[in-house]
Amino acid sequence: MSSILQEDQVFNNEVPFCTLYSMESKTKLEEIFLKHRVSYYVEWQEKQSGRDYLQAAQGRDKICCTIRINKADIERARELLKNIEGIKFRDFETEDAASVKMK
């Protein structure tokens, strides 16, 4: 009988997928991801100025957060969210080409 040891292996396939700028788009994204069983993590950005705080206090819808998903779900998630406004997708094709050049 053999044992499987994977001491030095890391299995973190989570990547920054997109940035959201409104609560409305965040709510729509969450509803779609939950319906289609796409796992995600919301990474909130720090507020940059007092102006952002005042806008939030006045009830404005502006936010800034990054959505992280498993890299295996990128294509499916892009297809699900293609018609949602207020989402800035990461450009993985450019990043992949740059990483190939660096190797």
A tleap script that builds the chain and sets N, CA, C and O, in Angstrom:
source leaprc.protein.ff14SB
mol = sequence {
  NMET SER SER ILE LEU GLN GLU ASP GLN VAL
  PHE ASN ASN GLU VAL PRO PHE CYS THR LEU
  TYR SER MET GLU SER LYS THR LYS LEU GLU
  GLU ILE PHE LEU LYS HIE ARG VAL SER TYR
  TYR VAL GLU TRP GLN GLU LYS GLN SER GLY
  ARG ASP TYR LEU GLN ALA ALA GLN GLY ARG
  ASP LYS ILE CYS CYS THR ILE ARG ILE ASN
  LYS ALA ASP ILE GLU ARG ALA ARG GLU LEU
  LEU LYS ASN ILE GLU GLY ILE LYS PHE ARG
  ASP PHE GLU THR GLU ASP ALA ALA SER VAL
  LYS MET CLYS
}
set mol.1.N position { 0.841 -1.162 0.000 }
set mol.1.CA position { 0.000 0.000 0.000 }
set mol.1.C position { 0.901 1.245 0.000 }
set mol.1.O position { 1.855 1.325 0.774 }
set mol.2.N position { 0.604 2.168 -0.834 }
set mol.2.CA position { 1.417 3.377 -0.908 }
set mol.2.C position { 0.609 4.581 -0.436 }
set mol.2.O position { -0.617 4.619 -0.544 }
set mol.3.N position { 1.327 5.543 0.082 }
set mol.3.CA position { 0.650 6.769 0.513 }
set mol.3.C position { 0.978 7.889 -0.472 }
set mol.3.O position { 2.039 7.906 -1.097 }
set mol.4.N position { 0.078 8.781 -0.585 }
set mol.4.CA position { 0.266 9.916 -1.486 }
set mol.4.C position { 0.690 11.117 -0.641 }
set mol.4.O position { -0.068 11.598 0.201 }
set mol.5.N position { 1.903 11.586 -0.879 }
set mol.5.CA position { 2.406 12.757 -0.175 }
set mol.5.C position { 2.536 13.909 -1.156 }
set mol.5.O position { 3.167 13.784 -2.205 }
set mol.6.N position { 1.941 15.006 -0.804 }
set mol.6.CA position { 1.999 16.177 -1.664 }
set mol.6.C position { 2.365 17.396 -0.820 }
set mol.6.O position { 1.652 18.399 -0.819 }
set mol.7.N position { 3.473 17.297 -0.111 }
set mol.7.CA position { 3.860 18.324 0.842 }
set mol.7.C position { 4.125 19.680 0.208 }
set mol.7.O position { 3.660 20.696 0.725 }
set mol.8.N position { 4.850 19.723 -0.884 }
set mol.8.CA position { 5.284 20.991 -1.456 }
set mol.8.C position { 4.388 21.494 -2.581 }
set mol.8.O position { 4.758 22.433 -3.286 }
set mol.9.N position { 3.248 20.901 -2.758 }
set mol.9.CA position { 2.377 21.315 -3.851 }
set mol.9.C position { 1.320 22.300 -3.355 }
set mol.9.O position { 0.752 22.139 -2.275 }
set mol.10.N position { 1.076 23.312 -4.162 }
set mol.10.CA position { 0.060 24.309 -3.843 }
set mol.10.C position { -1.000 24.265 -4.929 }
set mol.10.O position { -0.675 24.260 -6.117 }
set mol.11.N position { -2.248 24.232 -4.538 }
set mol.11.CA position { -3.351 24.140 -5.487 }
set mol.11.C position { -4.232 25.382 -5.401 }
set mol.11.O position { -5.418 25.291 -5.082 }
set mol.12.N position { -3.654 26.523 -5.683 }
set mol.12.CA position { -4.416 27.762 -5.673 }
set mol.12.C position { -4.627 28.192 -7.113 }
set mol.12.O position { -3.719 28.744 -7.734 }
set mol.13.N position { -5.799 27.950 -7.645 }
set mol.13.CA position { -6.111 28.287 -9.029 }
set mol.13.C position { -7.028 29.497 -9.115 }
set mol.13.O position { -7.661 29.727 -10.145 }
set mol.14.N position { -7.103 30.268 -8.045 }
set mol.14.CA position { -7.970 31.438 -7.998 }
set mol.14.C position { -7.266 32.622 -8.672 }
set mol.14.O position { -6.102 32.908 -8.393 }
set mol.15.N position { -7.993 33.300 -9.562 }
set mol.15.CA position { -7.428 34.440 -10.292 }
set mol.15.C position { -8.377 35.635 -10.205 }
set mol.15.O position { -9.587 35.452 -10.074 }
set mol.16.N position { -7.839 36.863 -10.277 }
set mol.16.CA position { -8.723 38.026 -10.344 }
set mol.16.C position { -9.427 38.043 -11.692 }
set mol.16.O position { -8.772 38.103 -12.733 }
set mol.17.N position { -10.738 37.992 -11.682 }
set mol.17.CA position { -11.535 37.853 -12.901 }
set mol.17.C position { -12.031 39.193 -13.437 }
set mol.17.O position { -11.923 39.464 -14.633 }
set mol.18.N position { -12.575 40.029 -12.555 }
set mol.18.CA position { -13.110 41.311 -13.004 }
set mol.18.C position { -13.172 42.288 -11.845 }
set mol.18.O position { -13.012 41.917 -10.682 }
set mol.19.N position { -13.407 43.546 -12.189 }
set mol.19.CA position { -13.592 44.594 -11.193 }
set mol.19.C position { -14.998 45.168 -11.366 }
set mol.19.O position { -15.459 45.404 -12.483 }
set mol.20.N position { -15.660 45.384 -10.240 }
set mol.20.CA position { -17.025 45.913 -10.245 }
set mol.20.C position { -17.030 47.327 -9.678 }
set mol.20.O position { -16.267 47.648 -8.766 }
set mol.21.N position { -17.912 48.174 -10.237 }
set mol.21.CA position { -17.970 49.560 -9.813 }
set mol.21.C position { -19.336 49.995 -9.312 }
set mol.21.O position { -19.523 51.170 -8.995 }
set mol.22.N position { -20.304 49.075 -9.231 }
set mol.22.CA position { -21.617 49.446 -8.685 }
set mol.22.C position { -22.220 48.256 -7.950 }
set mol.22.O position { -21.961 47.100 -8.287 }
set mol.23.N position { -23.029 48.563 -6.940 }
set mol.23.CA position { -23.704 47.508 -6.180 }
set mol.23.C position { -24.696 46.759 -7.061 }
set mol.23.O position { -24.917 45.563 -6.874 }
set mol.24.N position { -25.286 47.454 -8.010 }
set mol.24.CA position { -26.241 46.812 -8.911 }
set mol.24.C position { -25.564 45.712 -9.740 }
set mol.24.O position { -26.095 44.609 -9.867 }
set mol.25.N position { -24.393 46.021 -10.299 }
set mol.25.CA position { -23.691 45.005 -11.095 }
set mol.25.C position { -23.186 43.874 -10.199 }
set mol.25.O position { -23.154 42.721 -10.630 }
set mol.26.N position { -22.794 44.181 -8.969 }
set mol.26.CA position { -22.352 43.136 -8.032 }
set mol.26.C position { -23.506 42.194 -7.697 }
set mol.26.O position { -23.327 40.977 -7.645 }
set mol.27.N position { -24.681 42.757 -7.474 }
set mol.27.CA position { -25.858 41.948 -7.166 }
set mol.27.C position { -26.213 41.034 -8.339 }
set mol.27.O position { -26.505 39.854 -8.144 }
set mol.28.N position { -26.186 41.584 -9.563 }
set mol.28.CA position { -26.487 40.779 -10.751 }
set mol.28.C position { -25.464 39.666 -10.925 }
set mol.28.O position { -25.828 38.526 -11.214 }
set mol.29.N position { -24.177 39.993 -10.750 }
set mol.29.CA position { -23.125 38.980 -10.865 }
set mol.29.C position { -23.349 37.859 -9.857 }
set mol.29.O position { -23.281 36.682 -10.209 }
set mol.30.N position { -23.615 38.218 -8.617 }
set mol.30.CA position { -23.823 37.204 -7.578 }
set mol.30.C position { -25.011 36.301 -7.900 }
set mol.30.O position { -24.934 35.087 -7.717 }
set mol.31.N position { -26.106 36.884 -8.376 }
set mol.31.CA position { -27.279 36.082 -8.726 }
set mol.31.C position { -26.954 35.083 -9.839 }
set mol.31.O position { -27.341 33.916 -9.773 }
set mol.32.N position { -26.236 35.561 -10.863 }
set mol.32.CA position { -25.885 34.689 -11.992 }
set mol.32.C position { -24.919 33.596 -11.552 }
set mol.32.O position { -25.110 32.429 -11.893 }
set mol.33.N position { -23.879 33.963 -10.798 }
set mol.33.CA position { -22.907 32.970 -10.339 }
set mol.33.C position { -23.556 31.927 -9.427 }
set mol.33.O position { -23.246 30.740 -9.530 }
set mol.34.N position { -24.441 32.353 -8.549 }
set mol.34.CA position { -25.117 31.394 -7.667 }
set mol.34.C position { -26.023 30.457 -8.469 }
set mol.34.O position { -26.064 29.253 -8.213 }
set mol.35.N position { -26.735 31.010 -9.426 }
set mol.35.CA position { -27.634 30.197 -10.253 }
set mol.35.C position { -26.865 29.147 -11.058 }
set mol.35.O position { -27.335 28.022 -11.227 }
set mol.36.N position { -25.679 29.520 -11.553 }
set mol.36.CA position { -24.892 28.623 -12.408 }
set mol.36.C position { -23.734 27.952 -11.674 }
set mol.36.O position { -22.853 27.358 -12.296 }
set mol.37.N position { -23.743 28.051 -10.350 }
set mol.37.CA position { -22.787 27.355 -9.492 }
set mol.37.C position { -21.327 27.692 -9.821 }
set mol.37.O position { -20.484 26.802 -9.936 }
set mol.38.N position { -21.048 28.975 -9.968 }
set mol.38.CA position { -19.678 29.452 -10.150 }
set mol.38.C position { -19.205 29.987 -8.800 }
set mol.38.O position { -19.792 30.924 -8.258 }
set mol.39.N position { -18.161 29.399 -8.271 }
set mol.39.CA position { -17.620 29.830 -6.991 }
set mol.39.C position { -16.827 31.125 -7.177 }
set mol.39.O position { -16.090 31.275 -8.152 }
set mol.40.N position { -16.983 32.055 -6.236 }
set mol.40.CA position { -16.306 33.350 -6.362 }
set mol.40.C position { -15.958 33.898 -4.981 }
set mol.40.O position { -16.477 33.447 -3.960 }
set mol.41.N position { -15.068 34.880 -4.983 }
set mol.41.CA position { -14.666 35.578 -3.765 }
set mol.41.C position { -14.648 37.073 -4.067 }
set mol.41.O position { -14.125 37.486 -5.102 }
set mol.42.N position { -15.210 37.889 -3.178 }
set mol.42.CA position { -15.232 39.335 -3.359 }
set mol.42.C position { -14.084 39.934 -2.552 }
set mol.42.O position { -14.013 39.779 -1.333 }
set mol.43.N position { -13.188 40.620 -3.256 }
set mol.43.CA position { -12.049 41.276 -2.615 }
set mol.43.C position { -12.305 42.789 -2.660 }
set mol.43.O position { -12.212 43.407 -3.721 }
set mol.44.N position { -12.624 43.369 -1.522 }
set mol.44.CA position { -12.973 44.793 -1.463 }
set mol.44.C position { -11.724 45.640 -1.522 }
set mol.44.O position { -10.713 45.318 -0.898 }
set mol.45.N position { -11.796 46.738 -2.282 }
set mol.45.CA position { -10.694 47.688 -2.383 }
set mol.45.C position { -10.864 48.736 -1.292 }
set mol.45.O position { -11.982 49.074 -0.904 }
set mol.46.N position { -9.744 49.239 -0.808 }
set mol.46.CA position { -9.783 50.304 0.194 }
set mol.46.C position { -10.302 51.586 -0.444 }
set mol.46.O position { -10.022 51.862 -1.611 }
set mol.47.N position { -11.040 52.350 0.306 }
set mol.47.CA position { -11.512 53.645 -0.183 }
set mol.47.C position { -10.306 54.565 -0.372 }
set mol.47.O position { -9.393 54.588 0.454 }
set mol.48.N position { -10.315 55.319 -1.467 }
set mol.48.CA position { -9.170 56.146 -1.815 }
set mol.48.C position { -9.239 57.564 -1.262 }
set mol.48.O position { -8.195 58.182 -1.051 }
set mol.49.N position { -10.414 58.090 -1.026 }
set mol.49.CA position { -10.495 59.480 -0.592 }
set mol.49.C position { -11.754 59.710 0.231 }
set mol.49.O position { -12.630 58.849 0.317 }
set mol.50.N position { -11.821 60.879 0.826 }
set mol.50.CA position { -13.009 61.265 1.571 }
set mol.50.C position { -14.211 61.443 0.674 }
set mol.50.O position { -15.350 61.309 1.120 }
set mol.51.N position { -13.962 61.748 -0.607 }
set mol.51.CA position { -15.054 61.920 -1.568 }
set mol.51.C position { -15.840 60.614 -1.710 }
set mol.51.O position { -17.069 60.630 -1.777 }
set mol.52.N position { -15.116 59.465 -1.756 }
set mol.52.CA position { -15.787 58.164 -1.857 }
set mol.52.C position { -16.684 57.929 -0.639 }
set mol.52.O position { -17.797 57.418 -0.763 }
set mol.53.N position { -16.181 58.309 0.534 }
set mol.53.CA position { -16.965 58.150 1.755 }
set mol.53.C position { -18.228 59.001 1.693 }
set mol.53.O position { -19.306 58.538 2.066 }
set mol.54.N position { -18.103 60.239 1.227 }
set mol.54.CA position { -19.265 61.124 1.133 }
set mol.54.C position { -20.284 60.595 0.128 }
set mol.54.O position { -21.489 60.690 0.361 }
set mol.55.N position { -19.813 60.038 -0.986 }
set mol.55.CA position { -20.731 59.477 -1.971 }
set mol.55.C position { -21.495 58.307 -1.372 }
set mol.55.O position { -22.702 58.177 -1.582 }
set mol.56.N position { -20.793 57.448 -0.623 }
set mol.56.CA position { -21.453 56.301 0.010 }
set mol.56.C position { -22.468 56.779 1.037 }
set mol.56.O position { -23.552 56.207 1.152 }
set mol.57.N position { -22.125 57.828 1.788 }
set mol.57.CA position { -23.034 58.354 2.804 }
set mol.57.C position { -24.281 58.963 2.163 }
set mol.57.O position { -25.352 58.969 2.771 }
set mol.58.N position { -24.147 59.471 0.948 }
set mol.58.CA position { -25.283 60.075 0.257 }
set mol.58.C position { -26.128 59.021 -0.466 }
set mol.58.O position { -27.098 59.366 -1.140 }
set mol.59.N position { -25.770 57.745 -0.332 }
set mol.59.CA position { -26.573 56.687 -0.914 }
set mol.59.C position { -26.240 56.366 -2.352 }
set mol.59.O position { -27.027 55.700 -3.024 }
set mol.60.N position { -25.105 56.815 -2.845 }
set mol.60.CA position { -24.738 56.518 -4.223 }
set mol.60.C position { -24.311 55.070 -4.340 }
set mol.60.O position { -23.916 54.440 -3.359 }
set mol.61.N position { -24.393 54.564 -5.526 }
set mol.61.CA position { -24.223 53.144 -5.805 }
set mol.61.C position { -22.781 52.754 -6.124 }
set mol.61.O position { -22.546 51.618 -6.535 }
set mol.62.N position { -21.812 53.644 -5.954 }
set mol.62.CA position { -20.447 53.381 -6.400 }
set mol.62.C position { -19.664 52.556 -5.391 }
set mol.62.O position { -19.656 52.844 -4.194 }
set mol.63.N position { -19.008 51.522 -5.906 }
set mol.63.CA position { -18.142 50.663 -5.112 }
set mol.63.C position { -16.914 50.349 -5.951 }
set mol.63.O position { -16.830 50.757 -7.109 }
set mol.64.N position { -15.973 49.636 -5.381 }
set mol.64.CA position { -14.838 49.116 -6.141 }
set mol.64.C position { -14.400 47.818 -5.478 }
set mol.64.O position { -13.879 47.822 -4.363 }
set mol.65.N position { -14.618 46.706 -6.177 }
set mol.65.CA position { -14.201 45.414 -5.651 }
set mol.65.C position { -13.763 44.511 -6.806 }
set mol.65.O position { -14.195 44.679 -7.946 }
set mol.66.N position { -12.911 43.567 -6.486 }
set mol.66.CA position { -12.421 42.608 -7.467 }
set mol.66.C position { -13.062 41.259 -7.180 }
set mol.66.O position { -13.119 40.823 -6.030 }
set mol.67.N position { -13.538 40.607 -8.214 }
set mol.67.CA position { -14.119 39.273 -8.096 }
set mol.67.C position { -13.056 38.263 -8.512 }
set mol.67.O position { -12.480 38.366 -9.595 }
set mol.68.N position { -12.803 37.292 -7.651 }
set mol.68.CA position { -11.822 36.249 -7.931 }
set mol.68.C position { -12.568 34.928 -8.130 }
set mol.68.O position { -13.470 34.596 -7.361 }
set mol.69.N position { -12.185 34.174 -9.172 }
set mol.69.CA position { -12.802 32.879 -9.458 }
set mol.69.C position { -11.713 31.866 -9.804 }
set mol.69.O position { -10.551 32.231 -9.983 }
set mol.70.N position { -12.093 30.610 -9.896 }
set mol.70.CA position { -11.178 29.564 -10.329 }
set mol.70.C position { -10.888 29.756 -11.808 }
set mol.70.O position { -11.799 30.025 -12.592 }
set mol.71.N position { -9.614 29.618 -12.198 }
set mol.71.CA position { -9.267 29.890 -13.593 }
set mol.71.C position { -9.923 28.924 -14.574 }
set mol.71.O position { -9.989 29.220 -15.767 }
set mol.72.N position { -10.404 27.787 -14.105 }
set mol.72.CA position { -11.112 26.849 -14.982 }
set mol.72.C position { -12.498 27.386 -15.377 }
set mol.72.O position { -13.086 26.915 -16.351 }
set mol.73.N position { -13.015 28.357 -14.634 }
set mol.73.CA position { -14.359 28.897 -14.891 }
set mol.73.C position { -14.349 30.206 -15.681 }
set mol.73.O position { -15.413 30.793 -15.879 }
set mol.74.N position { -13.200 30.681 -16.137 }
set mol.74.CA position { -13.107 31.995 -16.771 }
set mol.74.C position { -13.994 32.107 -18.005 }
set mol.74.O position { -14.782 33.048 -18.104 }
set mol.75.N position { -13.890 31.188 -18.935 }
set mol.75.CA position { -14.667 31.288 -20.187 }
set mol.75.C position { -16.166 31.227 -19.923 }
set mol.75.O position { -16.930 32.009 -20.488 }
set mol.76.N position { -16.589 30.298 -19.063 }
set mol.76.CA position { -18.015 30.165 -18.751 }
set mol.76.C position { -18.530 31.426 -18.059 }
set mol.76.O position { -19.627 31.894 -18.363 }
set mol.77.N position { -17.753 31.974 -17.139 }
set mol.77.CA position { -18.170 33.177 -16.418 }
set mol.77.C position { -18.268 34.377 -17.360 }
set mol.77.O position { -19.206 35.167 -17.248 }
set mol.78.N position { -17.327 34.525 -18.276 }
set mol.78.CA position { -17.391 35.623 -19.245 }
set mol.78.C position { -18.662 35.529 -20.092 }
set mol.78.O position { -19.323 36.535 -20.350 }
set mol.79.N position { -18.989 34.328 -20.513 }
set mol.79.CA position { -20.192 34.127 -21.330 }
set mol.79.C position { -21.452 34.473 -20.529 }
set mol.79.O position { -22.380 35.080 -21.065 }
set mol.80.N position { -21.488 34.093 -19.260 }
set mol.80.CA position { -22.659 34.373 -18.420 }
set mol.80.C position { -22.849 35.868 -18.164 }
set mol.80.O position { -23.979 36.333 -18.015 }
set mol.81.N position { -21.743 36.625 -18.112 }
set mol.81.CA position { -21.809 38.033 -17.718 }
set mol.81.C position { -21.637 39.012 -18.862 }
set mol.81.O position { -21.498 40.211 -18.621 }
set mol.82.N position { -21.641 38.543 -20.094 }
set mol.82.CA position { -21.310 39.411 -21.224 }
set mol.82.C position { -22.258 40.601 -21.397 }
set mol.82.O position { -21.856 41.594 -22.004 }
set mol.83.N position { -23.482 40.549 -20.898 }
set mol.83.CA position { -24.451 41.633 -21.081 }
set mol.83.C position { -24.640 42.499 -19.839 }
set mol.83.O position { -25.540 43.338 -19.810 }
set mol.84.N position { -23.812 42.311 -18.817 }
set mol.84.CA position { -23.949 43.077 -17.587 }
set mol.84.C position { -23.049 44.318 -17.664 }
set mol.84.O position { -21.857 44.206 -17.950 }
set mol.85.N position { -23.616 45.482 -17.410 }
set mol.85.CA position { -22.850 46.730 -17.428 }
set mol.85.C position { -22.173 46.950 -16.078 }
set mol.85.O position { -22.625 46.432 -15.057 }
set mol.86.N position { -21.091 47.719 -16.079 }
set mol.86.CA position { -20.405 48.066 -14.839 }
set mol.86.C position { -19.362 47.055 -14.420 }
set mol.86.O position { -18.903 47.076 -13.278 }
set mol.87.N position { -18.973 46.152 -15.343 }
set mol.87.CA position { -17.967 45.142 -15.049 }
set mol.87.C position { -16.777 45.353 -15.969 }
set mol.87.O position { -16.934 45.459 -17.186 }
set mol.88.N position { -15.583 45.413 -15.383 }
set mol.88.CA position { -14.364 45.512 -16.175 }
set mol.88.C position { -13.637 44.173 -16.062 }
set mol.88.O position { -13.099 43.831 -15.009 }
set mol.89.N position { -13.631 43.416 -17.172 }
set mol.89.CA position { -13.003 42.098 -17.185 }
set mol.89.C position { -11.492 42.214 -17.292 }
set mol.89.O position { -10.977 43.134 -17.927 }
set mol.90.N position { -10.777 41.276 -16.669 }
set mol.90.CA position { -9.324 41.190 -16.835 }
set mol.90.C position { -9.036 40.607 -18.212 }
set mol.90.O position { -9.794 39.772 -18.704 }
set mol.91.N position { -7.957 41.036 -18.828 }
set mol.91.CA position { -7.556 40.548 -20.148 }
set mol.91.C position { -6.524 39.433 -19.962 }
set mol.91.O position { -5.324 39.695 -19.882 }
set mol.92.N position { -7.001 38.195 -19.894 }
set mol.92.CA position { -6.118 37.062 -19.643 }
set mol.92.C position { -5.277 36.698 -20.855 }
set mol.92.O position { -4.186 36.151 -20.695 }
set mol.93.N position { -5.748 36.983 -22.060 }
set mol.93.CA position { -4.982 36.651 -23.259 }
set mol.93.C position { -3.695 37.466 -23.316 }
set mol.93.O position { -2.640 36.924 -23.643 }
set mol.94.N position { -3.764 38.745 -23.006 }
set mol.94.CA position { -2.572 39.597 -22.990 }
set mol.94.C position { -1.624 39.166 -21.876 }
set mol.94.O position { -0.410 39.125 -22.074 }
set mol.95.N position { -2.177 38.844 -20.702 }
set mol.95.CA position { -1.347 38.413 -19.578 }
set mol.95.C position { -0.657 37.089 -19.881 }
set mol.95.O position { 0.510 36.909 -19.536 }
set mol.96.N position { -1.371 36.150 -20.530 }
set mol.96.CA position { -0.773 34.860 -20.885 }
set mol.96.C position { 0.359 35.049 -21.884 }
set mol.96.O position { 1.403 34.406 -21.764 }
set mol.97.N position { 0.167 35.922 -22.867 }
set mol.97.CA position { 1.212 36.180 -23.862 }
set mol.97.C position { 2.446 36.804 -23.195 }
set mol.97.O position { 3.575 36.472 -23.554 }
set mol.98.N position { 2.238 37.690 -22.243 }
set mol.98.CA position { 3.353 38.323 -21.546 }
set mol.98.C position { 4.111 37.312 -20.693 }
set mol.98.O position { 5.338 37.366 -20.616 }
set mol.99.N position { 3.401 36.400 -20.059 }
set mol.99.CA position { 4.084 35.398 -19.230 }
set mol.99.C position { 4.873 34.413 -20.069 }
set mol.99.O position { 5.894 33.903 -19.609 }
set mol.100.N position { 4.431 34.128 -21.293 }
set mol.100.CA position { 5.159 33.241 -22.184 }
set mol.100.C position { 6.463 33.907 -22.617 }
set mol.100.O position { 7.500 33.248 -22.689 }
set mol.101.N position { 6.418 35.216 -22.908 }
set mol.101.CA position { 7.613 35.952 -23.308 }
set mol.101.C position { 8.644 36.013 -22.184 }
set mol.101.O position { 9.847 36.013 -22.445 }
set mol.102.N position { 8.181 36.066 -20.939 }
set mol.102.CA position { 9.092 36.166 -19.804 }
set mol.102.C position { 9.810 34.859 -19.533 }
set mol.102.O position { 10.901 34.878 -18.964 }
set mol.103.N position { 9.253 33.744 -19.910 }
set mol.103.CA position { 9.854 32.437 -19.620 }
set mol.103.C position { 11.035 32.139 -20.443 }
set mol.103.O position { 11.634 31.073 -20.300 }
savepdb mol mol.pdb
quit
